[in-house]
Amino acid sequence: MADLQVEIGKLTFPNPVLVASGTFGYGDECRDLVDVTQLGGIVTKSLSLKPRDGNPPTRIVETACGMLNSIGLANIGVEKFITEKLSYLGTLHTRIIVNIAASTIDEYCTVLSMLDEHDGIDGYEINVSCPNVKDGGLSFGTSCEMTAEITRRLRALTTRTLIMKLTPNVTHISEFARAVAGEGADAVSLINTVVGMAVDIWKRKPKLSTTTGGLSGPAIKPIALAKVYEVAQAVNIPIIGIGGVRTAEDAIEFMLVGASAVQVGTANFIDPSIGVKMLDGLHKYCERQKIGSIREIVGAVETQQELSVIHSWL
């Protein structure tokens, strides 16, 4: 049987299938539905310094081949996470990555510092697709300089694995990957959701209370694959691919274009055990391809196009 272990930063994951932030709660909600210890890792729901109620309903809308969401980073806050969730997560034999969201750079630093005092956490994924309240609501993730500064500040606060989650809502995502790699990020995860909208034609109103939201699911997989491929040509740090991953074949596509691992997101709402079920397909693929280690396929896609051609389409 093939070796499915992958390395990201300082960590070795038992397999390349993780569950994405915001789609699996804090890891304990699905304990009766799936053997979470079989997953490569759990990325928790985003944590902010204080609890957040999130946006008013309606904040989830199903679309063709995907889902729009505008949850608004609803979460229990870092203190409640530490007192109520962390002890359970520490009992799981899988990697625990805590996702952090914030409205200021200082807030990112405070949340990480509070978490870093406790055991049971293997690393952090930093959600930079948050509104920066000190800059008129501009998303941190659309400013290369600000994304780099967040990375630099957080890198100085922890020795744990630091993963920067990049937004696709920029012109050249590879520039952001280079910036965070230069400031010490151990890995990048991409992509976050794509801005989208849905309209109720009878009410003549947007279906989401916030008008626009984040599109996820199979509809964005081709975009995500192209972004992962672009970043893989630009940096040497590991990449975690996100966007429309539902099957072992999807995961393999992401790995072939350069991802070391993947995160299952929207598909968890259909079947929380889908990530575990993918492992059998990965083993069968490796057996059929006579692959001893899944790491052999990372970046192994054969292309005839230069990256500049991709940029010419933008």
KEMI-292002 format. One record per residue (C-alpha): residue number from 1; residue in one letter; chain; y, x, z. Coordinates in Angstrom, 3 decimals. Last residue first. Example, Ala and Ser with C-alpha at 12.3 -4.5 7.8 and 13.67 -1.06 7.14 Angstrom:
2
<pt num="2" residuo="S" cadena="A" v="-1.060" u="13.670" w="7.140"/>
<pt num="1" residuo="A" cadena="A" v="-4.500" u="12.300" w="7.800"/>
***
This chain:
314
<pt num="314" residuo="L" cadena="A" v="38.001" u="-5.946" w="-17.039"/>
<pt num="313" residuo="W" cadena="A" v="35.851" u="-5.427" w="-20.117"/>
<pt num="312" residuo="S" cadena="A" v="37.061" u="-1.857" w="-20.629"/>
<pt num="311" residuo="H" cadena="A" v="35.887" u="-1.008" w="-17.106"/>
<pt num="310" residuo="I" cadena="A" v="32.304" u="-1.711" w="-18.123"/>
<pt num="309" residuo="V" cadena="A" v="32.703" u="0.582" w="-21.119"/>
<pt num="308" residuo="S" cadena="A" v="34.110" u="3.293" w="-18.876"/>
<pt num="307" residuo="L" cadena="A" v="30.861" u="3.188" w="-16.891"/>
<pt num="306" residuo="E" cadena="A" v="29.075" u="4.623" w="-19.903"/>
<pt num="305" residuo="Q" cadena="A" v="26.513" u="2.504" w="-21.636"/>
<pt num="304" residuo="Q" cadena="A" v="22.998" u="3.356" w="-22.748"/>
<pt num="303" residuo="T" cadena="A" v="21.262" u="2.339" w="-19.558"/>
<pt num="302" residuo="E" cadena="A" v="17.957" u="3.197" w="-17.910"/>
<pt num="301" residuo="V" cadena="A" v="17.606" u="1.710" w="-14.424"/>
<pt num="300" residuo="A" cadena="A" v="16.196" u="4.151" w="-11.858"/>
<pt num="299" residuo="G" cadena="A" v="19.065" u="3.860" w="-9.381"/>
<pt num="298" residuo="V" cadena="A" v="16.693" u="3.259" w="-6.477"/>
<pt num="297" residuo="I" cadena="A" v="13.199" u="2.922" w="-7.967"/>
<pt num="296" residuo="E" cadena="A" v="11.584" u="5.833" w="-6.120"/>
<pt num="295" residuo="R" cadena="A" v="12.774" u="4.540" w="-2.749"/>
<pt num="294" residuo="I" cadena="A" v="10.099" u="1.841" w="-2.951"/>
<pt num="293" residuo="S" cadena="A" v="7.560" u="4.569" w="-2.182"/>
<pt num="292" residuo="G" cadena="A" v="4.152" u="5.197" w="-3.733"/>
<pt num="291" residuo="I" cadena="A" v="4.882" u="3.511" w="-7.031"/>
<pt num="290" residuo="K" cadena="A" v="1.949" u="2.793" w="-9.328"/>
<pt num="289" residuo="Q" cadena="A" v="4.023" u="0.232" w="-11.252"/>
<pt num="288" residuo="R" cadena="A" v="1.529" u="-2.552" w="-10.506"/>
<pt num="287" residuo="E" cadena="A" v="1.166" u="-1.439" w="-6.888"/>
<pt num="286" residuo="C" cadena="A" v="4.928" u="-1.118" w="-6.445"/>
<pt num="285" residuo="Y" cadena="A" v="5.460" u="-4.585" w="-7.888"/>
<pt num="284" residuo="K" cadena="A" v="2.750" u="-6.054" w="-5.673"/>
<pt num="283" residuo="H" cadena="A" v="4.275" u="-4.514" w="-2.549"/>
<pt num="282" residuo="L" cadena="A" v="7.720" u="-5.862" w="-3.437"/>
<pt num="281" residuo="G" cadena="A" v="6.270" u="-9.305" w="-4.088"/>
<pt num="280" residuo="D" cadena="A" v="4.581" u="-9.349" w="-0.692"/>
<pt num="279" residuo="L" cadena="A" v="7.871" u="-8.381" w="0.938"/>
<pt num="278" residuo="M" cadena="A" v="9.733" u="-11.327" w="-0.587"/>
<pt num="277" residuo="K" cadena="A" v="8.089" u="-13.788" w="1.816"/>
<pt num="276" residuo="V" cadena="A" v="9.834" u="-12.085" w="4.738"/>
<pt num="275" residuo="G" cadena="A" v="13.234" u="-12.649" w="3.142"/>
<pt num="274" residuo="I" cadena="A" v="12.418" u="-16.272" w="2.294"/>
<pt num="273" residuo="S" cadena="A" v="11.641" u="-17.148" w="5.895"/>
<pt num="272" residuo="P" cadena="A" v="14.940" u="-18.972" w="6.483"/>
<pt num="271" residuo="D" cadena="A" v="14.202" u="-21.265" w="3.503"/>
<pt num="270" residuo="I" cadena="A" v="16.948" u="-23.243" w="1.789"/>
<pt num="269" residuo="F" cadena="A" v="19.813" u="-22.069" w="3.989"/>
<pt num="268" residuo="N" cadena="A" v="18.332" u="-18.568" w="3.870"/>
<pt num="267" residuo="A" cadena="A" v="18.831" u="-18.565" w="0.090"/>
<pt num="266" residuo="T" cadena="A" v="22.586" u="-18.285" w="0.658"/>
<pt num="265" residuo="G" cadena="A" v="22.236" u="-14.782" w="2.066"/>
<pt num="264" residuo="V" cadena="A" v="19.417" u="-12.312" w="1.513"/>
<pt num="263" residuo="Q" cadena="A" v="20.687" u="-8.763" w="1.928"/>
<pt num="262" residuo="V" cadena="A" v="19.496" u="-5.881" w="-0.204"/>
<pt num="261" residuo="A" cadena="A" v="18.486" u="-2.257" w="0.246"/>
<pt num="260" residuo="S" cadena="A" v="18.939" u="1.161" w="-1.360"/>
<pt num="259" residuo="A" cadena="A" v="21.053" u="-0.323" w="-4.129"/>
<pt num="258" residuo="G" cadena="A" v="21.489" u="1.669" w="-7.335"/>
<pt num="257" residuo="V" cadena="A" v="20.927" u="-0.424" w="-10.464"/>
<pt num="256" residuo="L" cadena="A" v="17.149" u="-0.363" w="-9.963"/>
<pt num="255" residuo="M" cadena="A" v="17.539" u="-1.436" w="-6.353"/>
<pt num="254" residuo="F" cadena="A" v="19.514" u="-4.524" w="-7.272"/>
<pt num="253" residuo="E" cadena="A" v="16.989" u="-5.530" w="-9.910"/>
<pt num="252" residuo="I" cadena="A" v="14.144" u="-4.960" w="-7.443"/>
<pt num="251" residuo="A" cadena="A" v="15.753" u="-7.310" w="-4.927"/>
<pt num="250" residuo="D" cadena="A" v="16.069" u="-10.035" w="-7.553"/>
<pt num="249" residuo="E" cadena="A" v="12.430" u="-9.574" w="-8.551"/>
<pt num="248" residuo="A" cadena="A" v="11.368" u="-9.862" w="-4.908"/>
<pt num="247" residuo="T" cadena="A" v="13.019" u="-13.269" w="-4.895"/>
<pt num="246" residuo="R" cadena="A" v="16.134" u="-15.061" w="-3.648"/>
<pt num="245" residuo="V" cadena="A" v="18.975" u="-12.503" w="-3.843"/>
<pt num="244" residuo="G" cadena="A" v="22.007" u="-14.284" w="-5.261"/>
<pt num="243" residuo="G" cadena="A" v="24.618" u="-11.798" w="-4.135"/>
<pt num="242" residuo="I" cadena="A" v="24.253" u="-8.766" w="-1.882"/>
<pt num="241" residuo="G" cadena="A" v="23.268" u="-5.168" w="-2.610"/>
<pt num="240" residuo="I" cadena="A" v="23.290" u="-2.539" w="0.151"/>
<pt num="239" residuo="I" cadena="A" v="24.538" u="0.786" w="-1.151"/>
<pt num="238" residuo="P" cadena="A" v="23.723" u="4.232" w="0.190"/>
<pt num="237" residuo="I" cadena="A" v="26.298" u="7.052" w="0.033"/>
<pt num="236" residuo="N" cadena="A" v="26.530" u="9.168" w="-3.109"/>
<pt num="235" residuo="V" cadena="A" v="29.562" u="7.494" w="-4.640"/>
<pt num="234" residuo="A" cadena="A" v="30.967" u="6.601" w="-8.084"/>
<pt num="233" residuo="Q" cadena="A" v="28.031" u="5.803" w="-10.365"/>
<pt num="232" residuo="A" cadena="A" v="26.394" u="3.698" w="-7.664"/>
<pt num="231" residuo="V" cadena="A" v="29.675" u="1.821" w="-7.265"/>
<pt num="230" residuo="E" cadena="A" v="29.616" u="0.590" w="-10.854"/>
<pt num="229" residuo="Y" cadena="A" v="25.935" u="-0.371" w="-10.678"/>
<pt num="228" residuo="V" cadena="A" v="26.547" u="-2.309" w="-7.463"/>
<pt num="227" residuo="K" cadena="A" v="29.492" u="-4.093" w="-9.093"/>
<pt num="226" residuo="A" cadena="A" v="27.459" u="-4.975" w="-12.201"/>
<pt num="225" residuo="L" cadena="A" v="24.598" u="-6.315" w="-10.086"/>
<pt num="224" residuo="A" cadena="A" v="27.002" u="-8.375" w="-7.988"/>
<pt num="223" residuo="I" cadena="A" v="28.590" u="-9.977" w="-11.024"/>
<pt num="222" residuo="P" cadena="A" v="25.182" u="-10.854" w="-12.475"/>
<pt num="221" residuo="K" cadena="A" v="24.150" u="-12.273" w="-9.069"/>
<pt num="220" residuo="I" cadena="A" v="27.217" u="-14.511" w="-8.644"/>
<pt num="219" residuo="A" cadena="A" v="25.689" u="-17.812" w="-9.744"/>
<pt num="218" residuo="P" cadena="A" v="22.502" u="-17.099" w="-7.777"/>
<pt num="217" residuo="G" cadena="A" v="24.270" u="-17.706" w="-4.438"/>
<pt num="216" residuo="S" cadena="A" v="27.823" u="-17.259" w="-3.221"/>
<pt num="215" residuo="L" cadena="A" v="31.284" u="-18.630" w="-4.006"/>
<pt num="214" residuo="G" cadena="A" v="33.907" u="-18.093" w="-1.316"/>
<pt num="213" residuo="G" cadena="A" v="36.574" u="-20.704" w="-0.806"/>
<pt num="212" residuo="T" cadena="A" v="39.495" u="-22.471" w="-2.421"/>
<pt num="211" residuo="T" cadena="A" v="41.313" u="-25.689" w="-1.499"/>
<pt num="210" residuo="T" cadena="A" v="41.206" u="-24.988" w="2.273"/>
<pt num="209" residuo="S" cadena="A" v="39.759" u="-28.400" w="3.089"/>
<pt num="208" residuo="L" cadena="A" v="37.134" u="-27.821" w="0.420"/>
<pt num="207" residuo="K" cadena="A" v="36.400" u="-30.555" w="-2.130"/>
<pt num="206" residuo="P" cadena="A" v="39.802" u="-30.147" w="-3.736"/>
<pt num="205" residuo="K" cadena="A" v="41.521" u="-33.472" w="-4.384"/>
<pt num="204" residuo="R" cadena="A" v="41.700" u="-35.904" w="-7.254"/>
<pt num="203" residuo="K" cadena="A" v="39.887" u="-38.477" w="-5.100"/>
<pt num="202" residuo="W" cadena="A" v="37.616" u="-39.473" w="-7.968"/>
<pt num="201" residuo="I" cadena="A" v="37.490" u="-36.028" w="-9.623"/>
<pt num="200" residuo="D" cadena="A" v="36.524" u="-34.261" w="-6.399"/>
<pt num="199" residuo="V" cadena="A" v="37.403" u="-30.660" w="-7.230"/>
<pt num="198" residuo="A" cadena="A" v="35.583" u="-27.371" w="-6.608"/>
<pt num="197" residuo="M" cadena="A" v="37.071" u="-23.895" w="-6.171"/>
<pt num="196" residuo="G" cadena="A" v="36.049" u="-20.255" w="-6.251"/>
<pt num="195" residuo="V" cadena="A" v="36.885" u="-16.788" w="-4.916"/>
<pt num="194" residuo="V" cadena="A" v="33.851" u="-14.500" w="-5.172"/>
<pt num="193" residuo="T" cadena="A" v="31.831" u="-13.835" w="-2.026"/>
<pt num="192" residuo="N" cadena="A" v="31.155" u="-10.384" w="-0.585"/>
<pt num="191" residuo="I" cadena="A" v="29.435" u="-7.935" w="-2.847"/>
<pt num="190" residuo="L" cadena="A" v="28.526" u="-5.459" w="-1.769"/>
<pt num="189" residuo="S" cadena="A" v="27.488" u="-3.380" w="1.231"/>
<pt num="188" residuo="V" cadena="A" v="28.737" u="0.171" w="1.629"/>
<pt num="187" residuo="A" cadena="A" v="27.121" u="3.064" w="3.460"/>
<pt num="186" residuo="D" cadena="A" v="27.669" u="5.821" w="6.033"/>
<pt num="185" residuo="A" cadena="A" v="31.445" u="5.441" w="5.970"/>
<pt num="184" residuo="G" cadena="A" v="33.156" u="8.766" w="6.666"/>
<pt num="183" residuo="E" cadena="A" v="36.704" u="8.455" w="5.365"/>
<pt num="182" residuo="G" cadena="A" v="35.869" u="9.749" w="1.889"/>
<pt num="181" residuo="A" cadena="A" v="33.068" u="7.232" w="1.583"/>
<pt num="180" residuo="V" cadena="A" v="35.584" u="4.518" w="2.425"/>
<pt num="179" residuo="A" cadena="A" v="37.947" u="5.587" w="-0.358"/>
<pt num="178" residuo="R" cadena="A" v="35.225" u="6.197" w="-2.931"/>
<pt num="177" residuo="A" cadena="A" v="33.852" u="2.695" w="-2.353"/>
<pt num="176" residuo="F" cadena="A" v="37.342" u="1.227" w="-2.690"/>
<pt num="175" residuo="E" cadena="A" v="37.853" u="2.959" w="-6.033"/>
<pt num="174" residuo="S" cadena="A" v="34.396" u="1.783" w="-7.131"/>
<pt num="173" residuo="I" cadena="A" v="35.487" u="-1.829" w="-6.637"/>
<pt num="172" residuo="H" cadena="A" v="37.761" u="-1.559" w="-9.655"/>
<pt num="171" residuo="T" cadena="A" v="39.849" u="-4.688" w="-10.296"/>
<pt num="170" residuo="V" cadena="A" v="39.567" u="-6.394" w="-6.919"/>
<pt num="169" residuo="N" cadena="A" v="38.003" u="-9.668" w="-5.778"/>
<pt num="168" residuo="P" cadena="A" v="34.532" u="-8.130" w="-5.478"/>
<pt num="167" residuo="T" cadena="A" v="35.061" u="-7.618" w="-1.720"/>
<pt num="166" residuo="L" cadena="A" v="33.501" u="-4.662" w="0.060"/>
<pt num="165" residuo="K" cadena="A" v="31.389" u="-4.606" w="3.209"/>
<pt num="164" residuo="M" cadena="A" v="31.837" u="-1.224" w="4.918"/>
<pt num="163" residuo="I" cadena="A" v="28.739" u="0.046" w="6.723"/>
<pt num="162" residuo="L" cadena="A" v="29.036" u="2.328" w="9.751"/>
<pt num="161" residuo="T" cadena="A" v="25.836" u="3.716" w="11.278"/>
<pt num="160" residuo="R" cadena="A" v="26.374" u="4.579" w="14.925"/>
<pt num="159" residuo="T" cadena="A" v="28.371" u="7.647" w="15.926"/>
<pt num="158" residuo="T" cadena="A" v="31.305" u="5.498" w="16.942"/>
<pt num="157" residuo="L" cadena="A" v="35.055" u="5.485" w="17.563"/>
<pt num="156" residuo="A" cadena="A" v="36.333" u="8.033" w="15.045"/>
<pt num="155" residuo="R" cadena="A" v="34.576" u="6.235" w="12.222"/>
<pt num="154" residuo="L" cadena="A" v="36.407" u="3.049" w="13.184"/>
<pt num="153" residuo="R" cadena="A" v="39.871" u="4.531" w="12.601"/>
<pt num="152" residuo="R" cadena="A" v="38.904" u="6.216" w="9.332"/>
<pt num="151" residuo="T" cadena="A" v="37.171" u="3.110" w="7.978"/>
<pt num="150" residuo="I" cadena="A" v="40.101" u="0.868" w="8.851"/>
<pt num="149" residuo="E" cadena="A" v="42.452" u="3.363" w="7.202"/>
<pt num="148" residuo="A" cadena="A" v="40.373" u="3.449" w="4.007"/>
<pt num="147" residuo="T" cadena="A" v="40.386" u="-0.343" w="3.762"/>
<pt num="146" residuo="M" cadena="A" v="44.154" u="-0.295" w="4.310"/>
<pt num="145" residuo="E" cadena="A" v="44.725" u="2.226" w="1.536"/>
<pt num="144" residuo="C" cadena="A" v="42.467" u="0.397" w="-0.902"/>
<pt num="143" residuo="S" cadena="A" v="44.203" u="-2.906" w="-0.276"/>
<pt num="142" residuo="T" cadena="A" v="42.211" u="-5.906" w="-1.493"/>
<pt num="141" residuo="G" cadena="A" v="39.786" u="-5.645" w="1.408"/>
<pt num="140" residuo="F" cadena="A" v="42.437" u="-6.068" w="4.068"/>
<pt num="139" residuo="S" cadena="A" v="43.154" u="-9.537" w="2.694"/>
<pt num="138" residuo="L" cadena="A" v="46.861" u="-10.317" w="2.511"/>
<pt num="137" residuo="G" cadena="A" v="47.820" u="-12.819" w="5.194"/>
<pt num="136" residuo="G" cadena="A" v="51.499" u="-11.860" w="5.389"/>
<pt num="135" residuo="D" cadena="A" v="50.918" u="-8.236" w="6.273"/>
<pt num="134" residuo="K" cadena="A" v="50.575" u="-8.289" w="10.053"/>
<pt num="133" residuo="V" cadena="A" v="48.134" u="-11.200" w="9.953"/>
<pt num="132" residuo="N" cadena="A" v="45.736" u="-9.266" w="7.744"/>
<pt num="131" residuo="P" cadena="A" v="43.467" u="-11.928" w="6.311"/>
<pt num="130" residuo="C" cadena="A" v="39.783" u="-10.909" w="6.358"/>
<pt num="129" residuo="S" cadena="A" v="37.680" u="-9.653" w="3.444"/>
<pt num="128" residuo="V" cadena="A" v="37.272" u="-6.345" w="5.291"/>
<pt num="127" residuo="N" cadena="A" v="34.004" u="-7.373" w="6.921"/>
<pt num="126" residuo="I" cadena="A" v="32.759" u="-4.257" w="8.676"/>
<pt num="125" residuo="E" cadena="A" v="29.009" u="-3.876" w="9.032"/>
<pt num="124" residuo="Y" cadena="A" v="28.094" u="-2.099" w="12.247"/>
<pt num="123" residuo="G" cadena="A" v="25.059" u="-0.144" w="13.361"/>
<pt num="122" residuo="D" cadena="A" v="21.887" u="0.027" w="15.391"/>
<pt num="121" residuo="I" cadena="A" v="22.846" u="-2.261" w="18.263"/>
<pt num="120" residuo="G" cadena="A" v="20.503" u="-2.774" w="21.216"/>
<pt num="119" residuo="D" cadena="A" v="22.448" u="-0.678" w="23.697"/>
<pt num="118" residuo="H" cadena="A" v="25.976" u="-1.459" w="24.835"/>
<pt num="117" residuo="E" cadena="A" v="29.256" u="0.470" w="25.093"/>
<pt num="116" residuo="D" cadena="A" v="29.632" u="0.434" w="21.316"/>
<pt num="115" residuo="L" cadena="A" v="30.143" u="-3.313" w="21.345"/>
<pt num="114" residuo="M" cadena="A" v="33.436" u="-3.113" w="23.229"/>
<pt num="113" residuo="S" cadena="A" v="34.616" u="-0.222" w="21.067"/>
<pt num="112" residuo="L" cadena="A" v="33.749" u="-2.118" w="17.898"/>
<pt num="111" residuo="V" cadena="A" v="35.724" u="-5.172" w="18.998"/>
<pt num="110" residuo="T" cadena="A" v="38.751" u="-3.100" w="20.039"/>
<pt num="109" residuo="C" cadena="A" v="38.806" u="-1.077" w="16.828"/>
<pt num="108" residuo="Y" cadena="A" v="38.659" u="-4.113" w="14.570"/>
<pt num="107" residuo="E" cadena="A" v="41.430" u="-5.665" w="16.685"/>
<pt num="106" residuo="D" cadena="A" v="43.599" u="-2.578" w="16.263"/>
<pt num="105" residuo="I" cadena="A" v="43.197" u="-2.890" w="12.488"/>
<pt num="104" residuo="T" cadena="A" v="44.488" u="-6.447" w="12.618"/>
<pt num="103" residuo="S" cadena="A" v="43.047" u="-9.882" w="11.838"/>
<pt num="102" residuo="A" cadena="A" v="39.437" u="-9.050" w="12.590"/>
<pt num="101" residuo="A" cadena="A" v="35.829" u="-9.325" w="11.439"/>
<pt num="100" residuo="I" cadena="A" v="32.815" u="-7.354" w="12.676"/>
<pt num="99" residuo="N" cadena="A" v="29.209" u="-7.662" w="11.500"/>
<pt num="98" residuo="V" cadena="A" v="26.613" u="-6.360" w="13.935"/>
<pt num="97" residuo="I" cadena="A" v="23.589" u="-4.606" w="12.436"/>
<pt num="96" residuo="I" cadena="A" v="20.330" u="-4.964" w="14.324"/>
<pt num="95" residuo="R" cadena="A" v="17.289" u="-3.127" w="12.959"/>
<pt num="94" residuo="T" cadena="A" v="13.901" u="-4.642" w="13.653"/>
<pt num="93" residuo="H" cadena="A" v="11.468" u="-4.672" w="16.545"/>
<pt num="92" residuo="L" cadena="A" v="13.283" u="-7.414" w="18.409"/>
<pt num="91" residuo="T" cadena="A" v="13.775" u="-7.219" w="22.173"/>
<pt num="90" residuo="G" cadena="A" v="17.330" u="-5.901" w="21.906"/>
<pt num="89" residuo="L" cadena="A" v="18.330" u="-8.976" w="19.946"/>
<pt num="88" residuo="Y" cadena="A" v="17.488" u="-11.073" w="22.989"/>
<pt num="87" residuo="S" cadena="A" v="19.714" u="-8.995" w="25.276"/>
<pt num="86" residuo="L" cadena="A" v="22.562" u="-9.055" w="22.753"/>
<pt num="85" residuo="K" cadena="A" v="22.956" u="-12.789" w="22.464"/>
<pt num="84" residuo="E" cadena="A" v="24.422" u="-14.281" w="25.642"/>
<pt num="83" residuo="T" cadena="A" v="26.493" u="-11.636" w="27.460"/>
<pt num="82" residuo="I" cadena="A" v="27.410" u="-9.390" w="24.524"/>
<pt num="81" residuo="F" cadena="A" v="27.889" u="-12.263" w="22.091"/>
<pt num="80" residuo="K" cadena="A" v="30.000" u="-14.107" w="24.663"/>
<pt num="79" residuo="E" cadena="A" v="32.312" u="-11.103" w="24.933"/>
<pt num="78" residuo="V" cadena="A" v="32.499" u="-10.554" w="21.149"/>
<pt num="77" residuo="G" cadena="A" v="33.633" u="-14.024" w="20.176"/>
<pt num="76" residuo="I" cadena="A" v="31.547" u="-17.161" w="19.636"/>
<pt num="75" residuo="N" cadena="A" v="32.138" u="-17.408" w="15.898"/>
<pt num="74" residuo="A" cadena="A" v="33.899" u="-19.374" w="13.149"/>
<pt num="73" residuo="L" cadena="A" v="34.931" u="-16.899" w="10.468"/>
<pt num="72" residuo="G" cadena="A" v="36.920" u="-19.486" w="8.506"/>
<pt num="71" residuo="I" cadena="A" v="33.925" u="-21.419" w="7.263"/>
<pt num="70" residuo="S" cadena="A" v="35.310" u="-21.738" w="3.750"/>
<pt num="69" residuo="N" cadena="A" v="32.140" u="-21.953" w="1.745"/>
<pt num="68" residuo="L" cadena="A" v="31.248" u="-22.593" w="-1.859"/>
<pt num="67" residuo="M" cadena="A" v="27.563" u="-22.629" w="-2.739"/>
<pt num="66" residuo="G" cadena="A" v="25.451" u="-21.600" w="-5.688"/>
<pt num="65" residuo="C" cadena="A" v="23.535" u="-22.339" w="-8.822"/>
<pt num="64" residuo="A" cadena="A" v="25.669" u="-25.390" w="-9.691"/>
<pt num="63" residuo="T" cadena="A" v="27.791" u="-25.996" w="-6.627"/>
<pt num="62" residuo="E" cadena="A" v="27.141" u="-27.099" w="-3.051"/>
<pt num="61" residuo="V" cadena="A" v="30.241" u="-27.450" w="-0.899"/>
<pt num="60" residuo="I" cadena="A" v="30.740" u="-26.077" w="2.616"/>
<pt num="59" residuo="R" cadena="A" v="34.004" u="-26.272" w="4.566"/>
<pt num="58" residuo="T" cadena="A" v="34.891" u="-29.958" w="4.621"/>
<pt num="57" residuo="P" cadena="A" v="35.766" u="-29.751" w="7.417"/>
<pt num="56" residuo="P" cadena="A" v="38.366" u="-27.875" w="9.478"/>
<pt num="55" residuo="N" cadena="A" v="38.435" u="-24.066" w="9.316"/>
<pt num="54" residuo="G" cadena="A" v="36.992" u="-21.812" w="11.985"/>
<pt num="53" residuo="D" cadena="A" v="36.615" u="-22.556" w="15.665"/>
<pt num="52" residuo="R" cadena="A" v="37.136" u="-18.909" w="16.586"/>
<pt num="51" residuo="P" cadena="A" v="36.124" u="-17.098" w="19.755"/>
<pt num="50" residuo="K" cadena="A" v="38.229" u="-14.022" w="20.584"/>
<pt num="49" residuo="L" cadena="A" v="37.715" u="-10.423" w="19.461"/>
<pt num="48" residuo="S" cadena="A" v="35.964" u="-11.385" w="16.245"/>
<pt num="47" residuo="L" cadena="A" v="32.278" u="-11.352" w="15.424"/>
<pt num="46" residuo="S" cadena="A" v="30.806" u="-12.058" w="11.997"/>
<pt num="45" residuo="K" cadena="A" v="27.316" u="-13.556" w="12.005"/>
<pt num="44" residuo="T" cadena="A" v="24.710" u="-10.909" w="12.610"/>
<pt num="43" residuo="V" cadena="A" v="23.111" u="-8.620" w="10.055"/>
<pt num="42" residuo="I" cadena="A" v="19.388" u="-8.620" w="10.776"/>
<pt num="41" residuo="G" cadena="A" v="17.117" u="-5.839" w="9.596"/>
<pt num="40" residuo="G" cadena="A" v="14.152" u="-4.842" w="7.492"/>
<pt num="39" residuo="L" cadena="A" v="12.620" u="-8.189" w="8.293"/>
<pt num="38" residuo="Q" cadena="A" v="9.121" u="-8.426" w="9.730"/>
<pt num="37" residuo="T" cadena="A" v="10.461" u="-8.626" w="13.292"/>
<pt num="36" residuo="V" cadena="A" v="12.207" u="-11.863" w="12.309"/>
<pt num="35" residuo="D" cadena="A" v="8.923" u="-13.747" w="12.340"/>
<pt num="34" residuo="V" cadena="A" v="10.325" u="-16.977" w="10.928"/>
<pt num="33" residuo="L" cadena="A" v="11.089" u="-20.537" w="11.957"/>
<pt num="32" residuo="D" cadena="A" v="10.870" u="-20.471" w="15.747"/>
<pt num="31" residuo="R" cadena="A" v="13.129" u="-17.406" w="16.110"/>
<pt num="30" residuo="C" cadena="A" v="15.618" u="-18.768" w="13.594"/>
<pt num="29" residuo="E" cadena="A" v="18.555" u="-19.358" w="15.967"/>
<pt num="28" residuo="D" cadena="A" v="17.988" u="-16.036" w="17.738"/>
<pt num="27" residuo="G" cadena="A" v="19.283" u="-13.749" w="15.017"/>
<pt num="26" residuo="Y" cadena="A" v="23.001" u="-14.231" w="15.578"/>
<pt num="25" residuo="G" cadena="A" v="23.287" u="-16.910" w="12.914"/>
<pt num="24" residuo="F" cadena="A" v="21.142" u="-16.264" w="9.872"/>
<pt num="23" residuo="T" cadena="A" v="23.485" u="-17.029" w="6.964"/>
<pt num="22" residuo="G" cadena="A" v="26.823" u="-15.766" w="8.283"/>
<pt num="21" residuo="S" cadena="A" v="25.974" u="-12.109" w="7.846"/>
<pt num="20" residuo="A" cadena="A" v="23.218" u="-11.417" w="5.353"/>
<pt num="19" residuo="V" cadena="A" v="19.521" u="-11.069" w="6.077"/>
<pt num="18" residuo="L" cadena="A" v="17.915" u="-7.699" w="5.400"/>
<pt num="17" residuo="V" cadena="A" v="15.171" u="-6.724" w="2.954"/>
<pt num="16" residuo="P" cadena="A" v="14.804" u="-2.983" w="2.238"/>
<pt num="15" residuo="N" cadena="A" v="11.772" u="-2.334" w="4.454"/>
<pt num="14" residuo="P" cadena="A" v="11.044" u="-0.651" w="7.789"/>
<pt num="13" residuo="F" cadena="A" v="14.674" u="0.558" w="7.934"/>
<pt num="12" residuo="T" cadena="A" v="15.377" u="4.201" w="8.726"/>
<pt num="11" residuo="L" cadena="A" v="18.833" u="4.703" w="10.165"/>
<pt num="10" residuo="K" cadena="A" v="21.311" u="7.573" w="10.204"/>
<pt num="9" residuo="G" cadena="A" v="23.069" u="6.316" w="7.105"/>
<pt num="8" residuo="I" cadena="A" v="20.772" u="4.000" w="5.244"/>
<pt num="7" residuo="E" cadena="A" v="17.190" u="5.108" w="4.755"/>
<pt num="6" residuo="V" cadena="A" v="14.485" u="2.967" w="3.212"/>
<pt num="5" residuo="Q" cadena="A" v="10.897" u="2.212" w="4.241"/>
<pt num="4" residuo="L" cadena="A" v="8.798" u="0.161" w="1.808"/>
<pt num="3" residuo="D" cadena="A" v="5.888" u="2.639" w="1.611"/>
<pt num="2" residuo="A" cadena="A" v="3.438" u="1.294" w="-0.939"/>
<pt num="1" residuo="M" cadena="A" v="0.000" u="0.000" w="0.000"/>
***
